[in-house]
């Protein structure tokens, strides 16, 4: 495509109208974008434009879409988006409208917005996504999809009800690696898989309760940051980076990396929902904070009419010598030795004289072992000789062109499902959340999960985080 043609396409702004819309007090029928031309320029809003939002801003700009608005509770974070967009001279950063409250953004600009990227902390995911879907907008939501199992189900139902294109931000799902992994396992390369061991390259959590109240930093709109959660005064270790360590706002390392490194097992093994989960080990943690170290096990029954045997899935995260959620600062060069990894990884590394990285997934079958790296990339049967002797399976899954964000934007224009839509993403996140229920219950208290009735049947106190309470004005 010539540069001139590209500029013309950038100017062909999509104009969507929502009949009868006067605001968010009564949601209009969704606007429908049916099989738009590939060169249609979409109006995009980004909620949370730092961290993961920065990556999405870059991909949106690369795709040539039109930025309508940014919503961020911290005025200082816009500088990160501005720095990213400096590489795209055709984007006028000053023309992008800025909001501290995404509800006001939707009130004012919903007619100009086609798709929304939700890159805010976990406790905002459902509220922001639901507003967008009720207005008929396509939604790309960072992982984990939601902050409770109830939210997962509501969001999946809404995506279907409002017939919108959606995508969970588990980027590895669009890559070649996870597709090769599925195809190897489906071809029986290691036989029947009965155990899975996954671990995270990060650690979250802490000890003790809330920290002393501090003045709100300049430029931070604290009430909007709290959003749907119960109000609390500002204190350290919340914004901008460590909120994942706190039960009220994040979902720990499991919520963070589980959507990546457990994605392959969930997809390839057709896991569905477990019958139970149990915390095997914890270090630290409290009613306020996630443990610094976690080992969790899920139990899955036989599946696919008994063709797939029962399977146990194990999760490992954290750093054993860490005292806070900042292990890099505390441990330095000792981080690698302190990382909480599956024992089977150390055994395989010693046996075959190789390293398997700072995060990944191990599949144990009755005919062999397969190891994948973070995001379920680079699946290899071990030992390497067995991998080379194993027939390369046929490619049965479609390949995704470009990035996960590009897949979402293209799917919206073509009126097709994205690779990890909310139907899939909600089920994956729910499975992960059953593990969070086990962490909440504590070591040795197996959580029996009744998926049909969406409740834990034997540790009733954990049901308080199955469905959240919302501050007035922030309800789903």
C-alpha positions as CSV (number, residue, x, y, z in Angstrom):
1,X,0.0,0.0,0.0
2,X,1.4,3.4,-0.9
3,X,1.9,6.1,1.8
4,X,-0.7,8.3,0.0
5,X,-3.3,5.5,0.0
6,X,-2.5,4.8,3.6
7,X,-3.2,8.5,4.5
8,X,-6.5,8.4,2.6
9,X,-7.5,5.3,4.5
10,X,-6.6,7.0,7.7
11,X,-9.0,9.8,6.9
12,X,-11.9,7.5,6.1
13,X,-13.2,7.7,9.7
14,X,-15.9,5.3,10.6
15,X,-19.1,7.1,11.7
16,X,-21.3,5.0,13.9
17,X,-24.6,6.3,15.4
18,X,-26.5,4.9,18.3
19,X,-30.2,5.6,17.9
20,X,-31.9,7.5,20.7
21,X,-28.8,7.6,22.9
22,X,-28.8,10.5,25.4
23,X,-26.3,9.0,27.9
24,X,-25.6,6.0,29.9
25,X,-28.8,6.2,32.0
26,X,-30.6,4.2,29.4
27,X,-28.5,2.1,27.0
28,X,-29.5,2.2,23.3
29,X,-29.4,-0.7,21.0
30,X,-25.9,-1.6,19.9
31,X,-24.5,-0.1,16.7
32,X,-23.6,-2.9,14.3
33,X,-20.5,-2.9,12.2
34,X,-21.1,-5.7,9.7
35,X,-18.3,-6.8,7.5
36,X,-16.7,-3.4,7.2
37,X,-14.1,-2.9,4.5
38,X,-10.6,-3.9,5.7
39,X,-9.4,-0.3,5.3
40,X,-12.1,1.2,7.4
41,X,-10.6,3.3,10.2
42,X,-12.0,2.6,13.6
43,X,-12.6,5.0,16.4
44,X,-10.8,3.7,19.4
45,X,-10.9,4.5,23.2
46,X,-8.2,3.2,25.6
47,X,-8.9,2.9,29.3
48,X,-5.6,2.8,31.1
49,X,-2.8,4.0,28.8
50,X,0.3,2.9,30.7
51,X,1.8,-0.6,31.2
52,X,-0.3,-3.0,29.2
53,X,-2.1,0.0,27.8
54,X,1.2,1.2,26.3
55,X,1.5,-2.0,24.3
56,X,-2.1,-1.7,23.0
57,X,-1.6,2.0,22.1
58,X,1.4,1.0,20.0
59,X,-0.6,-1.8,18.2
60,X,-3.6,0.5,17.6
61,X,-1.4,3.2,16.1
62,X,0.4,0.6,14.0
63,X,-2.9,-0.6,12.6
64,X,-3.8,3.0,11.5
65,X,-6.9,3.4,13.6
66,X,-8.2,6.7,15.0
67,X,-7.7,7.5,18.7
68,X,-10.8,9.1,20.0
69,X,-10.1,9.2,23.8
70,X,-7.9,8.0,26.6
71,X,-9.3,7.4,30.1
72,X,-6.7,7.2,32.8
73,X,-7.0,8.1,36.5
74,X,-3.4,9.4,36.6
75,X,-2.6,12.4,34.6
76,X,1.1,11.5,34.6
77,X,0.5,8.3,32.7
78,X,-0.4,10.1,29.5
79,X,3.2,10.9,28.9
80,X,3.9,7.2,28.3
81,X,1.2,7.1,25.6
82,X,2.6,10.3,24.1
83,X,6.1,8.9,24.0
84,X,4.8,5.8,22.2
85,X,2.8,7.8,19.7
86,X,5.7,10.1,18.9
87,X,6.8,7.3,16.5
88,X,3.5,7.9,14.5
89,X,3.6,11.5,13.3
90,X,0.2,11.1,11.7
91,X,-1.4,10.8,15.2
92,X,-2.2,14.1,16.8
93,X,-1.8,13.3,20.5
94,X,-3.3,16.7,21.6
95,X,-6.5,15.9,19.6
96,X,-7.2,12.8,21.7
97,X,-9.7,13.7,24.4
98,X,-8.6,12.8,28.0
99,X,-10.8,11.6,30.9
100,X,-10.2,10.6,34.5
101,X,-13.5,8.8,34.6
102,X,-14.4,6.4,31.7
103,X,-18.1,6.7,32.5
104,X,-17.9,10.3,31.5
105,X,-16.0,9.4,28.4
106,X,-18.7,7.1,27.3
107,X,-21.4,9.6,28.1
108,X,-19.8,12.2,25.9
109,X,-18.2,10.3,23.1
110,X,-19.9,7.0,22.7
111,X,-21.1,7.8,19.2
112,X,-17.5,8.3,18.0
113,X,-16.2,5.1,19.6
114,X,-16.3,1.7,17.8
115,X,-13.9,-0.4,20.0
116,X,-12.6,0.0,23.5
117,X,-9.3,-1.4,25.0
118,X,-9.7,-1.9,28.8
119,X,-6.2,-1.9,30.3
120,X,-7.1,-0.7,33.8
121,X,-6.5,-2.6,37.0
122,X,-8.5,-5.9,37.4
123,X,-11.2,-4.4,39.6
124,X,-12.3,-2.1,36.7
125,X,-12.4,-4.8,34.0
126,X,-16.1,-5.8,34.3
127,X,-17.6,-2.4,34.9
128,X,-15.8,-0.7,32.0
129,X,-16.4,-3.7,29.6
130,X,-20.0,-3.9,30.5
131,X,-20.7,-0.2,29.7
132,X,-18.9,-0.7,26.4
133,X,-20.8,-3.9,25.4
134,X,-24.2,-2.4,26.3
135,X,-23.4,0.4,23.9
136,X,-22.5,-2.1,21.2
137,X,-18.8,-1.5,21.3
138,X,-16.2,-4.1,20.6
139,X,-14.1,-4.8,23.7
140,X,-10.5,-5.9,24.1
141,X,-10.0,-6.5,27.9
142,X,-6.7,-7.3,29.5
143,X,-6.3,-10.4,31.6
144,X,-7.7,-11.7,33.8
145,X,-11.1,-11.0,32.2
146,X,-12.8,-10.2,35.5
147,X,-12.4,-9.9,39.2
148,X,-14.8,-12.6,40.2
149,X,-16.5,-15.7,38.8
150,X,-19.8,-14.0,38.7
151,X,-18.3,-11.2,36.6
152,X,-16.9,-13.8,34.2
153,X,-20.3,-15.2,33.5
154,X,-22.0,-11.8,33.2
155,X,-19.4,-10.6,30.7
156,X,-19.7,-13.7,28.6
157,X,-23.5,-13.5,28.5
158,X,-23.3,-9.8,27.7
159,X,-20.9,-10.4,24.7
160,X,-23.4,-12.9,23.3
161,X,-26.5,-10.7,24.1
162,X,-25.2,-7.6,22.5
163,X,-23.5,-9.5,19.7
164,X,-20.2,-7.7,20.0
165,X,-16.6,-8.8,19.1
166,X,-14.5,-9.3,22.1
167,X,-11.0,-10.4,23.0
168,X,-9.2,-11.4,26.3
169,X,-5.7,-10.0,26.4
170,X,-3.9,-13.3,26.8
171,X,-1.6,-12.5,24.0
172,X,-0.1,-16.0,23.6
173,X,-3.4,-17.3,22.4
174,X,-2.8,-15.8,19.0
175,X,0.7,-17.1,18.6
176,X,2.1,-20.1,16.8
177,X,3.4,-21.8,19.9
178,X,0.2,-22.6,21.6
179,X,-1.3,-23.8,18.4
180,X,1.6,-26.2,17.8
181,X,1.2,-27.3,21.5
182,X,-2.4,-28.2,21.0
183,X,-1.7,-30.1,17.8
184,X,1.1,-32.1,19.3
185,X,-1.1,-33.1,22.3
186,X,-4.1,-33.8,20.1
187,X,-2.0,-36.1,17.9
188,X,-1.1,-38.1,21.0
189,X,2.6,-37.1,21.0
190,X,2.9,-37.8,24.7
191,X,-0.1,-40.0,25.2
192,X,-2.8,-39.3,27.8
193,X,-1.9,-36.3,29.9
194,X,-2.6,-36.8,33.6
195,X,-0.5,-34.0,35.2
196,X,0.3,-30.4,34.4
197,X,2.8,-28.2,36.2
198,X,2.9,-24.5,35.4
199,X,4.8,-21.6,37.0
200,X,5.0,-17.9,36.8
201,X,8.0,-15.6,36.0
202,X,6.8,-13.1,38.6
203,X,5.9,-12.8,42.3
204,X,3.1,-10.8,43.9
205,X,1.7,-10.5,47.4
206,X,2.9,-9.5,50.8
207,X,2.2,-9.8,54.5
208,X,0.0,-7.8,56.9
209,X,-2.8,-5.4,56.5
210,X,-3.2,-1.9,55.0
211,X,-0.3,0.5,55.1
212,X,-0.6,4.0,56.7
213,X,-2.6,6.6,54.8
214,X,-0.6,8.9,52.6
215,X,-1.5,12.0,50.7
216,X,-2.8,11.4,47.2
217,X,0.0,12.1,44.7
218,X,-0.6,15.1,42.4
219,X,-2.4,14.2,39.3
220,X,-3.9,11.0,40.6
221,X,-7.8,10.9,40.7
222,X,-8.1,8.6,43.7
223,X,-11.9,8.2,43.8
224,X,-11.9,7.2,40.2
225,X,-9.0,4.8,40.8
226,X,-11.0,3.1,43.6
227,X,-13.9,2.9,41.2
228,X,-16.2,-0.1,41.9
229,X,-14.3,-1.2,45.0
230,X,-15.0,-0.3,48.6
231,X,-13.4,3.0,49.3
232,X,-10.1,3.3,51.2
233,X,-7.6,6.0,51.7
234,X,-4.6,6.1,49.5
235,X,-1.6,4.2,50.7
236,X,1.7,2.8,49.4
237,X,2.0,-0.3,47.2
238,X,-1.2,0.3,45.3
239,X,-0.6,2.6,42.3
240,X,0.7,2.4,39.7
241,X,2.3,-1.1,39.8
242,X,1.6,-3.2,42.9
243,X,-2.2,-3.3,43.0
244,X,-2.1,-7.0,41.8
245,X,-0.8,-8.0,45.2
246,X,-4.1,-6.8,47.0
247,X,-7.2,-8.9,47.1
248,X,-9.5,-6.0,46.6
249,X,-8.0,-4.8,43.4
250,X,-5.9,-7.6,41.8
251,X,-5.7,-11.3,41.4
252,X,-2.1,-12.1,42.4
253,X,0.4,-13.9,40.2
254,X,-2.1,-16.6,39.4
255,X,-4.6,-14.0,37.9
256,X,-1.7,-12.3,36.2
257,X,0.2,-15.2,34.6
258,X,-2.3,-18.0,34.8
259,X,-4.1,-16.6,31.8
260,X,-0.9,-17.1,29.8
261,X,0.7,-20.3,31.2
262,X,-2.5,-22.2,31.9
263,X,-4.0,-21.2,28.6
264,X,-2.4,-24.1,26.8
265,X,-3.6,-26.8,29.3
266,X,-7.1,-25.3,29.3
267,X,-7.4,-25.3,25.5
268,X,-5.5,-28.4,24.6
269,X,-6.9,-30.7,27.3
270,X,-10.5,-29.3,27.2
271,X,-10.3,-28.8,30.9
272,X,-13.6,-27.0,31.5
273,X,-14.2,-26.4,35.3
274,X,-12.6,-28.4,38.1
275,X,-14.4,-30.3,40.7
276,X,-12.0,-29.1,43.4
277,X,-8.9,-27.0,44.1
278,X,-6.5,-26.9,47.1
279,X,-3.7,-24.6,48.2
280,X,-0.8,-26.9,48.9
281,X,1.6,-24.3,50.1
282,X,1.6,-20.6,51.0
283,X,4.1,-18.1,52.3
284,X,2.8,-14.8,53.7
285,X,-0.5,-13.4,52.7
286,X,-3.4,-12.0,54.7
287,X,-7.0,-11.0,54.3
288,X,-5.7,-7.9,52.5
289,X,-2.8,-9.4,50.4
290,X,-2.1,-12.4,48.4
291,X,0.6,-14.8,49.6
292,X,4.1,-14.2,48.4
293,X,4.5,-17.9,47.5
294,X,1.7,-20.2,46.2
295,X,1.4,-23.8,45.2
296,X,-2.2,-24.7,44.1
297,X,-3.7,-27.9,42.7
298,X,-6.9,-28.3,40.7
299,X,-8.6,-31.7,40.1
300,X,-10.4,-32.2,36.8
301,X,-12.6,-35.2,36.0
302,X,-12.6,-37.3,32.9
303,X,-13.7,-35.4,29.9
304,X,-14.9,-35.9,26.3
305,X,-17.1,-38.8,27.2
306,X,-14.3,-40.5,29.1
307,X,-11.8,-40.2,26.2
308,X,-9.7,-37.8,28.2
309,X,-8.6,-39.1,31.7
310,X,-8.8,-37.2,35.0
311,X,-6.0,-34.7,35.3
312,X,-4.3,-32.8,38.1
313,X,-3.0,-29.3,37.3
314,X,-0.5,-27.6,39.6
315,X,0.5,-23.9,39.8
316,X,3.6,-22.4,41.4
317,X,4.4,-18.7,41.8
318,X,6.5,-16.3,43.9
319,X,10.0,-16.1,45.4
320,X,10.7,-17.9,48.6
321,X,13.1,-15.3,50.1
322,X,11.0,-12.3,49.2
323,X,9.3,-10.2,51.9
324,X,7.2,-8.0,49.6
325,X,6.0,-7.9,46.0
326,X,9.2,-6.3,44.9
327,X,11.6,-9.3,44.7
328,X,13.8,-7.7,42.1
329,X,14.7,-4.9,44.5
330,X,15.2,-7.3,47.5
331,X,16.8,-10.4,45.9
332,X,18.9,-9.1,43.1
333,X,21.1,-11.8,41.7
334,X,19.5,-14.3,44.1
335,X,16.2,-14.2,42.4
336,X,16.7,-17.2,40.2
337,X,17.7,-19.4,43.1
338,X,14.7,-18.2,45.1
339,X,12.0,-18.7,42.4
340,X,9.2,-21.1,43.3
341,X,9.2,-23.6,40.5
342,X,7.8,-27.1,40.0
343,X,10.2,-29.8,41.4
344,X,9.8,-31.6,38.1
345,X,11.5,-28.7,36.3
346,X,14.7,-29.0,38.3
347,X,14.6,-32.8,37.8
348,X,14.4,-32.4,34.0
349,X,17.0,-29.7,33.9
350,X,19.4,-31.9,35.8
351,X,18.6,-35.0,33.9
352,X,18.9,-33.5,30.4
353,X,21.4,-30.6,31.2
354,X,19.2,-27.8,29.9
355,X,17.3,-24.8,31.2
356,X,13.6,-24.2,30.8
357,X,13.3,-20.5,31.6
358,X,11.7,-18.4,34.3
359,X,8.2,-19.5,33.6
360,X,6.3,-22.1,31.6
361,X,4.2,-25.3,31.6
362,X,5.1,-29.0,31.8
363,X,2.7,-31.7,30.5
364,X,3.2,-35.2,31.8
365,X,1.7,-38.0,29.6
366,X,1.9,-41.7,29.8
367,X,4.2,-41.7,26.7
368,X,6.4,-38.7,27.4
369,X,6.8,-35.1,28.7
370,X,6.3,-31.9,26.8
371,X,7.6,-28.5,28.1
372,X,6.5,-25.1,26.9
373,X,7.9,-21.6,27.8
374,X,6.0,-18.6,28.9
375,X,2.7,-17.9,26.9
376,X,2.9,-21.7,26.0
377,X,5.4,-20.8,23.3
378,X,8.1,-23.2,21.9
379,X,6.6,-26.5,22.9
380,X,9.2,-29.3,22.9
381,X,9.1,-33.0,23.9
382,X,11.9,-34.0,26.2
383,X,14.4,-35.4,25.7
384,X,15.2,-33.6,22.5
385,X,15.9,-36.9,20.7
386,X,12.3,-38.0,21.4
387,X,11.0,-34.6,20.0
388,X,13.0,-35.1,16.8
389,X,11.7,-38.6,16.4
390,X,8.1,-37.6,16.9
391,X,6.1,-37.0,13.7
392,X,5.3,-33.3,13.2
393,X,1.5,-33.1,13.5
394,X,-0.7,-31.6,10.8
395,X,-1.7,-27.9,11.3
396,X,-5.4,-28.2,12.3
397,X,-5.8,-24.8,13.9
398,X,-6.0,-21.6,11.9
399,X,-3.0,-19.3,12.2
400,X,-3.4,-15.7,13.3
401,X,-1.8,-13.0,11.2
402,X,-0.1,-10.3,13.3
403,X,-0.5,-9.6,17.0
404,X,-3.3,-10.4,19.4
405,X,-4.6,-6.8,19.3
406,X,-4.4,-6.8,15.5
407,X,-6.5,-10.0,15.5
408,X,-9.2,-8.2,17.5
409,X,-9.3,-5.2,15.3
410,X,-9.4,-7.3,12.1
411,X,-12.1,-9.5,13.6
412,X,-14.2,-6.5,14.5
413,X,-14.0,-5.2,11.0
414,X,-14.9,-8.6,9.5
415,X,-17.6,-9.4,12.0
416,X,-15.9,-12.6,13.1
417,X,-14.9,-14.1,16.4
418,X,-11.5,-13.1,17.7
419,X,-9.1,-15.8,18.8
420,X,-9.8,-15.5,22.5
421,X,-13.2,-14.0,22.8
422,X,-15.1,-13.5,26.0
423,X,-16.8,-16.9,25.8
424,X,-13.4,-18.6,25.9
425,X,-11.8,-16.0,28.1
426,X,-14.5,-16.2,30.8
427,X,-14.3,-20.0,31.1
428,X,-10.4,-19.8,31.3
429,X,-10.6,-17.0,33.9
430,X,-13.3,-18.9,36.0
431,X,-11.0,-21.9,36.2
432,X,-8.2,-19.7,37.4
433,X,-10.5,-18.1,39.9
434,X,-11.4,-21.4,41.5
435,X,-7.7,-21.6,42.3
436,X,-8.0,-18.2,43.9
437,X,-10.8,-19.5,46.0
438,X,-8.4,-22.2,47.2
439,X,-5.7,-19.6,48.0
440,X,-8.3,-17.7,50.0
441,X,-9.4,-20.8,51.9
442,X,-5.8,-21.5,52.9
443,X,-3.5,-24.5,53.0
444,X,-5.1,-27.9,53.4
445,X,-8.7,-26.8,52.9
446,X,-9.8,-28.3,49.6
447,X,-12.4,-26.2,47.9
448,X,-15.2,-28.3,46.4
449,X,-16.5,-26.4,43.4
450,X,-20.1,-26.7,42.1
451,X,-19.9,-25.0,38.7
452,X,-23.5,-25.5,37.9
453,X,-24.6,-23.5,40.9
454,X,-21.5,-21.2,41.0
455,X,-20.6,-21.9,44.6
456,X,-18.1,-23.6,46.9
457,X,-20.1,-26.3,48.8
458,X,-17.8,-26.9,51.7
459,X,-15.9,-23.7,52.6
460,X,-18.8,-21.2,52.4
461,X,-16.8,-18.2,53.5
462,X,-14.9,-18.1,50.2
463,X,-18.2,-17.5,48.3
464,X,-17.9,-13.9,49.3
465,X,-15.4,-13.4,46.5
466,X,-17.4,-15.4,44.0
467,X,-19.6,-12.3,43.6
468,X,-18.5,-8.8,44.4
469,X,-20.3,-5.8,45.9
470,X,-20.0,-2.5,44.0
471,X,-20.0,1.1,45.0
472,X,-23.0,3.1,43.9
473,X,-22.6,4.3,40.4
474,X,-20.1,1.6,39.4
475,X,-22.4,-1.4,39.3
476,X,-22.4,-3.8,36.3
